[in-house]
Each structure stands twice: as C-alpha cells, then as structure tokens.
Amino acid sequence: MKQWYETLFENYADTYDRECFVQGTPGECDFIEQELGHDRSLRIIDIGCGTGRHAIELSRRGYSVTGIDLSESQLGRAREKAAKAGLTIDFRLHDARDLPFRGEFDAAIMLCEGGFPLMETDEMNYEILRNATACLKRPGRFIFTTLNGLFPLYHSVEQFCAAQGGTGNATYRSNTFDLMTFRDHNITSITDDSGKAMDILSNERYYVPSEITWLLKSLGYRTIDIYGAKLGAYSRQDKLTTEDFEMLVIAQM
C-alpha cells in the first residue's frame, strides 16, 4: 500500500514547481553557500531533492551535487530541468531511510520537508537523519528545515496554510493537531500534472527544538544551531519563535 507522500508526488512535478513554498531557491542557496564558505570543492548531497531546484541552482554555481528522491516523477522533472540548463547532475532514485553512501559527502542538505518529517513513524524519521549522517565525511555539515512544533501550539495550521496558498496550489483542510504525537492530520487537495483532482489523507510530524537537538546529539553532532526558517531568506539572525512555521537546523560534526 502506498503511503500518502508517495501518492502525492506520483504525478505532481510540474505543479509542484509552481507551489508558493518553493519560490525561494536563490536566497536559500545564498545561505548554503555562505555556510559552506563558498568552497566549491565540497561535495553536497541533496536529500529529498524533489524537482532538483536546490541541486540545480548549486550546480549552476559550481558545486558538485548528488540529488536523491523517492519519486521517479520528481526526478524525471529534475533531469529535464538540469539538461535544459546544460548541467550534468547525478540524480538517483533512493529511499532516504536506506541510502548506500558512506562518508562520501562534505555536506548534506534536506530542505522544505525533503522526506523528513513525512514518514509514518518517529523511528522512520530518525532513520532519515541517521542515513543522512552516514553519508558525511568527518567533519561534515548537515543543513535542513523541518516543521516547528511550537507553531501549532499557538496557531491554526489550517488557517496558516490557507493564507499562504495561491491559485492552483495545494490546499489543506480538516487539520487536526495531535498533542500526544505532535502530528498534524489533514486532507491535502491537489490537481496533479494530468489535471486529476485528488484528496489525500496526510500527516506530518512537527518537532520541537529540544527533540531535534537530542536526536542529532545521539548521532554525534557537536554543534547544533536552530533558527526560524524564512522562505528564501535563511539567516542565523532569525531567532526561532512560535511564529515560525518551519525551523532551520545547522549541525556540525
């Protein structure tokens, strides 16, 4: 049986590229470059790369990037975009819970809920963090965004998503936030690339900063910094608050 995220991304690549939450790529790559000291000799793995927006932008800037994703449809779109841009990028079909790489990359990025925290159990989400860590050389850097568990304690996720959406974007309704599991259950409505309208029962895990810190410490990271994640404008100046829907995590071994 397919999980909700597999159904969502089965035929959603072109439409995904028009979603409002994927429009901040250049600014986000500016931040990644800054964090990596503009060292173009570094190898980067983009986990849950989707249609390749960060991998393509970083490759255009001279970095060596490998993109992995669970969706062949998303990867197909990524390959098309890379070819159109005249770029050669290694895009591979892999499950982020079971990656074949060991100590091959200098940095890992996992942005805009690239796999984590979409999995159906906490153990599966942890496996994504563990596999991402195994990909890295020592010392390695791991930069990712995830859903901020402080946000739903003070705000309606459904109202926030409705305010952010635009014409043709996915919509979310019947949101129920479970305080025992910190999961938001909702009905995600999309129109896929073939024009088919779909309602998908989905759930995503929200994390509080102390959980992320503990999980990463257990994996051997020495420094873990967490900030608010502003679309297209990541910054170490943005202290995480209850107003931030996402948090930005920067971990160093």
C-alpha positions in Angstrom: 0.0 0.0 0.0 1.3 3.4 -1.0 1.9 6.0 1.7 0.3 9.4 1.4 3.6 11.1 0.3 4.1 8.5 -2.4 0.7 9.2 -3.8 1.2 13.0 -3.5 4.4 13.0 -5.5 3.4 10.3 -8.1 2.5 12.8 -10.8 3.0 16.2 -9.3 6.3 17.5 -10.6 5.3 20.4 -12.9 2.6 21.5 -10.5 5.0 21.3 -7.5 7.3 23.7 -9.2 4.5 26.3 -9.2 3.7 26.0 -5.5 4.3 29.1 -3.4 6.6 27.5 -0.9 9.2 26.5 -3.5 9.9 30.0 -4.8 12.8 31.0 -2.5 15.5 28.9 -4.1 18.2 31.5 -5.0 18.1 33.1 -1.5 18.3 29.7 0.2 21.3 28.7 -1.9 22.9 32.0 -1.0 22.7 30.9 2.6 24.0 27.4 1.9 27.0 28.9 0.0 27.7 31.2 3.0 27.6 28.3 5.4 30.0 26.3 3.2 32.4 29.1 3.0 31.9 29.3 -0.8 34.1 26.3 -1.1 33.2 24.7 -4.5 35.4 21.7 -3.9 32.9 20.4 -1.4 30.6 17.6 -2.4 26.9 18.0 -1.5 24.1 15.5 -1.2 20.5 16.9 -1.6 18.2 14.5 0.2 14.6 14.6 -0.9 15.7 16.8 -3.8 12.3 16.8 -5.5 12.4 18.5 -8.9 16.0 19.5 -8.2 15.6 23.2 -7.5 18.5 23.5 -4.9 20.7 20.9 -6.6 20.4 22.7 -10.0 21.0 26.1 -8.5 24.0 25.0 -6.6 25.4 23.1 -9.6 24.9 26.2 -11.7 27.1 28.0 -9.1 29.9 25.4 -9.5 29.2 22.8 -6.8 29.2 19.0 -7.2 25.7 17.9 -6.1 24.1 14.5 -5.9 20.3 14.6 -5.6 18.2 11.7 -4.3 14.5 11.3 -4.0 11.8 8.6 -3.6 9.7 9.9 -6.6 10.7 8.9 -10.1 8.3 11.6 -11.4 10.1 14.3 -9.4 13.5 13.1 -10.5 12.3 13.0 -14.1 11.4 16.7 -13.9 14.8 17.4 -12.2 16.7 15.7 -15.0 14.7 17.6 -17.6 15.5 21.0 -15.9 19.1 20.2 -15.5 19.5 19.2 -19.2 17.8 22.3 -20.3 20.2 24.3 -18.2 23.2 22.5 -19.7 24.1 20.9 -16.3 25.2 17.3 -15.6 23.8 16.3 -12.2 23.7 12.9 -10.6 20.0 12.4 -9.7 19.3 9.0 -8.2 16.2 7.1 -7.0 16.7 6.2 -3.4 14.7 5.9 -0.1 16.3 8.3 2.4 15.8 5.7 5.1 18.2 3.4 3.3 21.0 5.2 1.5 24.0 3.4 0.0 26.5 6.2 0.7 29.1 6.1 3.5 31.4 9.1 4.2 31.2 10.4 0.7 29.9 13.9 1.1 31.1 17.1 2.8 27.6 18.5 3.4 24.0 17.2 3.3 21.0 19.4 2.7 17.4 18.5 3.2 15.1 21.4 2.6 11.3 22.0 2.5 10.5 18.7 4.2 12.6 16.6 1.9 11.5 13.2 3.3 11.9 14.2 7.0 9.4 14.6 8.7 6.9 13.0 6.4 7.4 9.4 7.5 4.6 7.5 9.3 6.6 6.7 12.4 9.2 8.6 14.5 11.6 5.6 14.0 11.4 6.1 10.2 12.1 9.8 10.5 15.1 9.0 12.7 16.4 6.6 10.1 16.5 9.5 7.6 18.6 11.6 10.0 20.8 8.5 10.6 21.3 7.8 6.9 22.0 11.5 6.1 24.7 11.4 8.8 26.3 8.2 7.4 26.7 10.0 4.1 29.0 12.6 5.5 32.7 12.8 5.9 34.2 14.0 9.2 33.8 16.8 9.9 30.5 17.1 8.0 27.8 19.7 7.9 24.0 19.0 7.8 21.6 21.8 6.9 17.9 21.1 6.9 14.5 22.5 7.6 11.6 20.9 9.4 8.2 21.7 10.8 8.3 23.8 14.0 6.3 22.0 16.8 5.9 25.3 18.7 3.8 26.8 15.9 0.7 24.7 16.2 0.5 25.3 20.0 -0.3 28.9 19.2 -1.7 29.0 15.7 -4.1 27.1 13.4 -2.1 25.2 10.8 -5.1 25.1 8.5 -5.5 28.9 8.6 -1.8 29.5 8.1 -1.7 27.2 5.0 -4.9 28.8 3.6 -3.3 32.3 3.9 -0.1 31.1 2.2 -1.7 29.4 -0.8 -2.3 30.8 -4.2 -4.3 29.9 -7.3 -3.6 26.3 -8.3 -1.7 25.5 -5.1 -2.4 22.6 -2.9 -5.0 23.2 -0.2 -5.3 21.7 3.3 -8.4 21.2 5.3 -9.8 19.3 8.3 -6.5 19.7 10.1 -6.2 18.0 13.5 -3.1 18.5 15.6 -2.5 15.6 18.0 -0.7 16.8 21.2 0.3 13.3 22.1 2.2 12.6 18.8 2.8 16.2 17.5 1.3 15.1 14.2 -0.9 17.2 12.0 -3.5 15.1 10.2 -5.3 16.7 7.3 -6.9 16.3 3.9 -4.5 17.6 1.2 -6.2 18.5 -2.1 -4.2 18.8 -5.3 -4.7 18.8 -9.0 -1.9 16.6 -10.5 0.0 17.1 -13.7 -2.6 15.3 -15.7 -5.4 17.6 -14.4 -6.8 15.0 -12.0 -8.1 16.3 -8.7 -7.1 14.3 -5.6 -7.8 14.3 -1.9 -5.1 12.7 0.1 -5.2 11.8 3.8 -1.8 13.0 5.1 0.0 13.5 8.3 3.3 15.2 9.1 5.4 15.2 12.3 6.2 18.5 13.9 9.3 18.7 16.1 10.2 20.9 19.0 13.8 22.2 19.1 14.9 20.1 22.1 13.8 16.9 20.2 15.9 17.8 17.2 18.9 18.7 19.4 18.7 15.3 21.2 18.3 13.3 18.0 21.3 15.0 16.4 23.4 14.7 19.6 22.7 11.0 19.6 24.1 10.8 16.0 27.4 12.5 17.1 26.9 16.1 16.1 29.0 18.5 18.2 27.2 21.8 17.4 23.5 22.1 16.6 22.0 25.6 15.9 18.3 26.1 15.3 16.7 29.2 13.8 13.5 30.4 12.3 13.3 29.5 8.6 12.1 32.3 6.4 11.2 31.4 2.8 14.1 32.4 0.5 15.9 34.2 3.3 17.5 31.8 5.7 19.6 33.6 8.3 21.4 33.0 11.6 19.9 36.3 12.7 16.4 34.9 12.9 15.8 33.5 16.4 13.3 30.7 16.4 9.9 31.8 17.8 6.3 30.4 18.0 5.6 32.5 14.8 7.9 30.4 12.6 6.1 27.6 10.7 9.5 26.0 9.9 12.8 25.8 11.7 16.3 25.9 10.1 18.8 23.4 11.6 22.5 23.6 11.1 24.5 20.8 12.6 28.3 20.2 12.5 30.1 17.0 13.4 
